[in-house]
Each structure stands twice: as C-alpha cells, then as structure tokens.
C-alpha cells in the first residue's frame, strides 16, 4: 500500500505530516510506503491513499485513489482515526 502526503509545495508541512502518518501507522500496527510531494506532482502519481489538508486534497482527482482530508496535521489521533478504516 502506498500513502502519498500532499501539500502545496511538497516541502515542510508534507514532511512533518509524513512523519505523523508513519507514527500513526506504527500505533495501528500497520505498514505502508509513505512519501510526500507537492500538489502538482500528486496529480501525476499513483497511490492507494492521498492525505493532506482539506484545501489541498480537494483539488486531487478522486479516481486516482482514496482521499483523506486532515484538519490538524500534528494530531496523530486524527490521522489514525481517518486512516484506520482505509487500511
């Protein structure tokens, strides 16, 4: 399974969220390939799950994979709650 963390520029915030997604997966006892990228690149990549802030991920093509909107990228509990049903 591949999870792609998306932000506007693919730098700081997506990297921080990538670390929190990995922590959430560990706490859930699940594994996945987790990478991060910018919005433009995300539209050309394949992934099972795309995750990011609502204003970013709403611009992704839903036919490419499941889209998860996060309100607080620092909240590992929120990430776990939203990812768990999809894993």
N, CA and C of each residue as an Amber inpcrd file, in Angstrom:
protein
   261
   0.8430000  -1.1710000   0.0000000   0.0000000   0.0000000   0.0000000
   0.8910000   1.2370000   0.0000000   0.4920000   2.2260000  -0.7760000
   1.2350000   3.4800000  -0.8520000   0.3460000   4.6280000  -0.3930000
   0.8930000   5.4430000   0.5290000   0.2120000   6.6330000   1.0130000
   1.0490000   7.8280000   0.5930000   0.4160000   8.7790000  -0.0580000
   1.0990000   9.9730000  -0.5330000   0.5740000  11.1870000   0.2480000
   1.4780000  11.8280000   0.9880000   1.1430000  13.0170000   1.7550000
   1.3570000  14.2250000   0.8430000   0.3340000  15.0760000   0.7420000
   0.3510000  16.1670000  -0.2300000   0.2280000  17.5150000   0.4660000
   1.0610000  18.4730000   0.0180000   0.9050000  19.8600000   0.4520000
   1.1720000  20.7640000  -0.7450000   1.0220000  22.0370000  -0.5530000
   1.1540000  22.9840000  -1.6570000   2.5010000  22.9380000  -2.3510000
   3.5780000  22.9090000  -1.5820000   4.9170000  22.9330000  -2.1690000
   5.6780000  21.6250000  -2.0290000   5.1650000  20.6850000  -1.2600000
   5.8250000  19.3930000  -1.1050000   7.0620000  19.4340000  -0.2370000
   7.1490000  20.4250000   0.6240000   8.3430000  20.5690000   1.4540000
   8.0180000  20.3460000   2.9280000   8.0270000  21.3900000   3.7100000
   7.9460000  21.2890000   5.1650000   6.7230000  20.6240000   5.7280000
   5.5440000  21.1450000   5.4120000   4.3500000  20.6080000   6.0610000
   4.0630000  19.1670000   5.6490000   4.3130000  18.8180000   4.3960000
   4.0670000  17.4270000   3.9960000   5.0820000  16.4880000   4.6270000
   6.2970000  16.9670000   4.8560000   7.3030000  16.1230000   5.5160000
   6.9170000  15.8700000   6.9700000   6.4490000  16.9160000   7.6540000
   6.0130000  16.7480000   9.0450000   4.8260000  15.7970000   9.1100000
   3.8710000  15.9680000   8.1910000   2.7190000  15.0750000   8.1840000
   3.1330000  13.6530000   7.8260000   4.1210000  13.4890000   6.9530000
   4.6160000  12.1550000   6.6110000   5.1110000  11.4450000   7.8730000
   5.8570000  12.1500000   8.7040000   6.3470000  11.5670000   9.9550000
   5.1850000  11.1710000  10.8630000   4.1500000  12.0090000  10.9210000
   2.9910000  11.6980000  11.7600000   2.1590000  10.5550000  11.1900000
   2.0860000  10.4350000   9.8800000   1.3960000   9.2950000   9.2690000
   2.1390000   8.0060000   9.6020000   3.4600000   8.0330000   9.5210000
   4.2490000   6.8410000   9.8740000   4.0470000   6.4730000  11.3380000
   3.9930000   7.4780000  12.2160000   3.7540000   7.2170000  13.6370000
   2.3670000   6.6150000  13.8290000   1.3660000   7.1550000  13.1440000
   0.0060000   6.6220000  13.2470000  -0.0490000   5.1670000  12.7790000
   0.6230000   4.8770000  11.6730000   0.6490000   3.5040000  11.1650000
   1.2830000   2.5560000  12.1740000   2.3750000   2.9900000  12.7840000
   3.0420000   2.1710000  13.7950000   2.1060000   1.9010000  14.9600000
   1.4170000   2.9400000  15.4260000   0.4770000   2.7770000  16.5430000
  -0.6940000   1.8710000  16.1790000  -1.0650000   1.8540000  14.8980000
  -2.1440000   0.9780000  14.4320000  -1.6630000  -0.4330000  14.1230000
  -0.3430000  -0.6320000  14.1380000   0.2230000  -1.9390000  13.8030000
   0.1480000  -2.2410000  12.3160000   0.1680000  -1.2010000  11.4860000
   0.0690000  -1.3470000  10.0330000   1.3510000  -0.8530000   9.3730000
   1.5740000  -1.2950000   8.1460000   2.7230000  -0.8170000   7.3860000
   2.2480000  -0.3280000   6.0230000   2.9770000   0.6420000   5.4980000
   2.7010000   1.1780000   4.1650000   3.9100000   1.9880000   3.7360000
   4.0510000   2.1510000   2.4430000   5.0530000   3.0620000   1.9120000
   4.4610000   4.4680000   2.0070000   5.1570000   5.3770000   2.6840000
   4.6580000   6.7340000   2.8800000   5.6730000   7.7110000   2.3020000
   5.2320000   8.5250000   1.3520000   6.0850000   9.5600000   0.7730000
   5.3140000  10.8770000   0.7620000   6.0200000  11.9670000   0.4600000
   5.3590000  13.2690000   0.4010000   5.7150000  13.9790000  -0.9000000
   4.8040000  14.8610000  -1.3220000   5.0050000  15.5770000  -2.5740000
   4.1470000  16.8390000  -2.6030000   4.3260000  17.6140000  -3.6550000
   3.5150000  18.8050000  -3.8530000   2.2450000  18.4550000  -4.6360000
   1.3090000  19.3810000  -4.6710000   0.0140000  19.1440000  -5.3070000
   0.1410000  18.8390000  -6.7940000   0.9530000  19.5970000  -7.5090000
   1.0880000  19.3760000  -8.9560000   1.6220000  17.9810000  -9.2470000
   2.6240000  17.5500000  -8.5010000   3.1920000  16.2150000  -8.7150000
   2.2170000  15.1210000  -8.2990000   1.4380000  15.3730000  -7.2480000
   0.4910000  14.3680000  -6.7650000  -0.5160000  13.9920000  -7.8370000
  -0.8800000  14.9450000  -8.6730000  -1.8490000  14.6590000  -9.7340000
  -1.2910000  13.7340000 -10.8030000   0.0110000  13.5210000 -10.8150000
   0.6160000  12.6280000 -11.8060000   1.0750000  11.3050000 -11.2020000
   0.9590000  11.1560000  -9.8840000   1.4390000   9.9480000  -9.2070000
   0.2950000   9.0130000  -8.8590000   0.6590000   7.7590000  -8.6420000
  -0.3120000   6.7570000  -8.2150000  -0.0930000   6.4520000  -6.7430000
  -1.1890000   6.3170000  -6.0140000  -1.1390000   5.9410000  -4.6060000
  -2.4850000   5.3430000  -4.2300000  -2.4780000   4.5460000  -3.1730000
  -3.7380000   3.9970000  -2.6720000  -4.5090000   5.0460000  -1.8840000
  -3.7440000   5.8840000  -1.1320000  -4.3510000   6.9190000  -0.3050000
  -3.5620000   8.2150000  -0.4820000  -4.2860000   9.2990000  -0.6870000
  -3.7060000  10.6450000  -0.7120000  -4.1970000  11.3320000   0.5490000
  -3.3000000  11.9600000   1.2970000  -3.6840000  12.5960000   2.5540000
  -3.0620000  13.9860000   2.6410000  -3.8410000  14.9250000   3.1410000
  -3.3460000  16.2880000   3.2910000  -4.4410000  17.2030000   3.8100000
  -4.1290000  18.4960000   3.8970000  -5.1100000  19.4810000   4.3450000
  -6.2540000  19.5510000   3.3370000  -7.4470000  19.8240000   3.8400000
  -8.6390000  19.8300000   3.0040000  -8.5570000  20.7130000   1.7840000
  -8.0130000  21.9180000   1.9310000  -7.9510000  22.8370000   0.7930000
  -6.9830000  22.3620000  -0.2860000  -6.0850000  21.4680000   0.0640000
  -5.1370000  20.9140000  -0.9100000  -5.7150000  19.6620000  -1.5690000
  -6.1290000  18.6960000  -0.7570000  -6.5650000  17.4170000  -1.3230000
  -7.8850000  17.5140000  -2.0830000  -8.6680000  18.5700000  -1.8260000
  -9.9180000  18.7150000  -2.5870000  -9.6430000  18.9850000  -4.0640000
  -8.4210000  19.3410000  -4.3980000  -8.0570000  19.6010000  -5.7970000
  -7.5040000  18.3600000  -6.5030000  -7.4820000  17.2270000  -5.8170000
  -6.9850000  15.9900000  -6.4210000  -8.1140000  15.2530000  -7.1320000
  -7.7360000  14.4610000  -8.1070000  -8.6780000  13.6440000  -8.8600000
  -9.0350000  12.4170000  -8.0160000 -10.2890000  12.3070000  -7.6130000
 -10.7250000  11.2070000  -6.7440000 -10.6130000   9.8360000  -7.3910000
 -10.4950000   9.7770000  -8.6960000 -10.3910000   8.4830000  -9.3600000
  -9.0000000   7.8630000  -9.1950000  -8.0300000   8.6320000  -8.7060000
  -6.6540000   8.1390000  -8.5530000  -6.4530000   7.3260000  -7.2830000
  -7.2930000   7.5180000  -6.2850000  -7.1460000   6.8150000  -5.0100000
  -8.0410000   7.4450000  -3.9670000  -8.0240000   6.8660000  -2.7760000
  -8.8250000   7.4020000  -1.6830000  -8.1820000   8.6920000  -1.1920000
  -9.0080000   9.6590000  -0.8740000  -8.5190000  10.9630000  -0.4410000
  -8.9460000  11.1970000   1.0050000  -7.9530000  11.5480000   1.8340000
  -8.1950000  11.7960000   3.2500000  -7.8570000  13.2460000   3.5530000
  -8.8210000  13.9510000   4.0910000  -8.6490000  15.3520000   4.4620000
  -8.3450000  15.4470000   5.9540000  -7.2620000  16.1350000   6.2850000
  -6.8260000  16.2870000   7.6740000  -6.9950000  17.7410000   8.0940000
  -7.5370000  17.9520000   9.2740000  -7.6910000  19.2990000   9.8110000
  -6.4120000  19.7430000  10.5160000  -5.8460000  18.8650000  11.3650000
  -4.6520000  19.2030000  12.1390000  -3.5670000  18.1740000  11.8590000
  -2.5750000  18.5400000  11.0430000  -1.5390000  17.5880000  10.6410000
  -0.6580000  17.1330000  11.8030000  -0.7260000  17.8220000  12.9310000
   0.0570000  17.4350000  14.1020000  -0.6970000  16.4520000  14.9910000
  -1.9690000  16.2130000  14.7070000  -2.8210000  15.3730000  15.5350000
  -2.7760000  13.9240000  15.0400000  -1.9190000  13.1310000  15.6700000
  -1.7500000  11.7320000  15.2690000  -3.0510000  10.9520000  15.4760000
  -3.8200000  11.3070000  16.5070000  -5.1060000  10.6270000  16.7530000
  -6.0650000  10.8320000  15.5920000  -6.1210000  12.0460000  15.0610000
  -6.9850000  12.3210000  13.9070000  -6.5220000  11.5220000  12.6920000
  -5.2380000  11.4840000  12.4750000  -4.6850000  10.7310000  11.3400000
  -5.0340000   9.2560000  11.4790000  -4.8450000   8.7060000  12.6660000
  -5.1850000   7.2950000  12.9110000  -6.6720000   7.0410000  12.6550000
  -7.5100000   7.9080000  13.1900000  -8.9680000   7.7340000  13.0640000
  -9.4070000   7.7450000  11.5970000  -8.7610000   8.5860000  10.7850000
  -9.1780000   8.7000000   9.3910000  -8.5330000   7.6450000   8.4980000
  -7.3420000   7.1850000   8.8630000  -6.6760000   6.1680000   8.0350000
  -7.1430000   4.7470000   8.3480000  -7.4050000   4.4630000   9.6120000
  -7.6930000   3.0900000  10.0250000  -8.7570000   2.3780000   9.1840000
  -9.8890000   3.0130000   8.8710000 -10.9000000   2.3050000   8.0710000
 -10.4460000   2.0070000   6.6350000  -9.4270000   2.6960000   6.1740000
  -8.9850000   2.5360000   4.7870000  -7.8440000   1.5260000   4.6280000
  -7.2820000   1.0810000   5.7500000  -6.1170000   0.1880000   5.6850000
  -6.5080000  -1.2760000   5.6550000
